[in-house]
Amino acid sequence: MRERMTPDRAETIGLNGLAFLAGRSGHLERFLAASGMDTPSLRERTQDPDVLRAVLDFVLTDDVLVADFCREQNLDARDVHMAHRVLGGL
């Protein structure tokens, strides 16, 4: 049975997505460039649902990246999509 996607669970997946990007050479820098954020702003806004949604959006744009993230986090891609949706207030 699949676990329900709550806002807390979605936030955790987003934070794990951020840590995942930070642990991959060049990926966090690519995210920052794509989002227009800088490192200090990212640090200040790590709990912001909009930022976490942007992190998951970035992960979801690359099939290999989302597959690696899901494998590392023991998630299904549907979990990432649902977390992305919940973080967007939907």
C-alpha positions as a printed NumPy array, in Angstrom:
array([[  0.   ,   0.   ,   0.   ],
       [  1.309,   3.443,  -0.96 ],
       [  1.887,   6.027,   1.723],
       [ -0.356,   9.096,   1.477],
       [  1.388,  12.24 ,   0.229],
       [  1.077,  14.767,   3.032],
       [  2.622,  18.25 ,   2.979],
       [  5.22 ,  17.056,   5.527],
       [  6.148,  14.055,   3.404],
       [  6.325,  16.241,   0.288],
       [  8.631,  18.653,   2.123],
       [ 10.861,  15.778,   3.205],
       [ 11.097,  14.514,  -0.372],
       [ 11.947,  18.048,  -1.525],
       [ 14.656,  18.42 ,   1.12 ],
       [ 16.039,  15.007,   0.188],
       [ 16.024,  16.158,  -3.438],
       [ 18.088,  19.186,  -2.47 ],
       [ 20.575,  17.009,  -0.575],
       [ 20.679,  14.646,  -3.559],
       [ 21.582,  17.512,  -5.912],
       [ 24.196,  18.825,  -3.484],
       [ 25.832,  15.397,  -3.422],
       [ 26.202,  15.224,  -7.2  ],
       [ 29.019,  17.114,  -8.857],
       [ 27.692,  20.063, -10.821],
       [ 24.004,  19.385, -10.279],
       [ 23.452,  21.929,  -7.523],
       [ 25.243,  24.556,  -9.594],
       [ 23.011,  23.721, -12.571],
       [ 19.938,  24.014, -10.357],
       [ 21.084,  27.393,  -9.037],
       [ 21.724,  28.657, -12.559],
       [ 18.36 ,  27.385, -13.797],
       [ 16.474,  28.841, -10.842],
       [ 18.315,  32.169, -10.74 ],
       [ 19.08 ,  31.665,  -7.058],
       [ 22.429,  31.999,  -5.362],
       [ 23.751,  29.83 ,  -2.535],
       [ 22.936,  32.286,   0.304],
       [ 19.346,  32.652,  -0.923],
       [ 18.986,  28.9  ,  -1.193],
       [ 20.231,  28.439,   2.373],
       [ 17.706,  30.992,   3.635],
       [ 14.817,  29.42 ,   1.749],
       [ 15.352,  25.675,   2.165],
       [ 12.015,  25.343,   3.99 ],
       [ 10.12 ,  27.339,   1.345],
       [  7.681,  25.042,  -0.511],
       [  8.265,  27.002,  -3.724],
       [ 11.996,  26.304,  -3.567],
       [ 11.455,  22.637,  -2.758],
       [  8.992,  22.403,  -5.631],
       [ 11.609,  23.96 ,  -7.921],
       [ 14.131,  21.358,  -6.732],
       [ 11.758,  18.532,  -7.607],
       [ 10.887,  20.206, -10.905],
       [ 14.592,  20.27 , -11.741],
       [ 15.013,  16.601, -10.801],
       [ 11.964,  15.631, -12.852],
       [ 13.35 ,  17.255, -16.015],
       [ 16.024,  14.581, -16.35 ],
       [ 14.965,  10.924, -16.583],
       [ 18.342,   9.643, -15.39 ],
       [ 18.388,  12.083, -12.49 ],
       [ 14.878,  11.172, -11.329],
       [ 15.657,   7.447, -11.658],
       [ 18.843,   7.841,  -9.593],
       [ 17.024,   9.925,  -6.977],
       [ 14.196,   7.404,  -6.702],
       [ 16.598,   4.503,  -6.424],
       [ 18.664,   6.275,  -3.757],
       [ 15.586,   7.317,  -1.758],
       [ 13.631,   4.101,  -2.332],
       [ 10.824,   6.064,  -3.988],
       [  8.648,   5.577,  -6.994],
       [  8.669,   8.37 ,  -9.584],
       [  4.966,   8.858,  -8.785],
       [  6.015,   9.884,  -5.258],
       [  8.221,  12.626,  -6.674],
       [  5.441,  13.83 ,  -8.968],
       [  2.921,  13.846,  -6.113],
       [  5.339,  15.684,  -3.791],
       [  5.902,  18.25 ,  -6.553],
       [  2.155,  18.696,  -6.884],
       [  1.524,  18.961,  -3.114],
       [  4.325,  21.52 ,  -2.714],
       [  2.602,  23.583,  -5.385],
       [ -0.503,  23.765,  -3.245],
       [ -2.531,  21.452,  -5.465]])
